[in-house]
């Protein structure tokens, strides 16, 4: 079952230190996809959209690179009320594109200068009220 594979992957990441190219938010998204579908998007992302510094991240975010990549690989935009395990919350904030993987009850992401961590659903929903956000899925297809 994909939820078990997703959960195992996300649990293995929680508590890891934030590292560009390894545990930044889109790396977690592509690792989550790989855990669900046994693909190799994590490595593909690292080879084609390598983020190794804050400067590189801001450069890619300025051109909404994450949205372009999500579109290219077939993510479908859905509404917040349709979100399921494996779906991704995308938030544009302070010059960054931030992504959170939904577990079915919480979100997992990483923070600059921090750790990969869990954010409660209610807390993140409150946070995005004043932000530009989108919900994406590849699970519902």
Buried (B, 14 or more C-beta within 10 A) or exposed (E): EEBEBBBEBBEEBEEBEBEBBBBBBBBBBBBBBBBBBEEEBBEBBBEEBEBEEEEBBBEBBEEBBBBEBBEEBEBBEBEEEEBBBBBBBBBBBEEBBBBBBBBEEBBBBBEEEEEBBBBEBEEBBEBBEEEEBBBBBBBEE
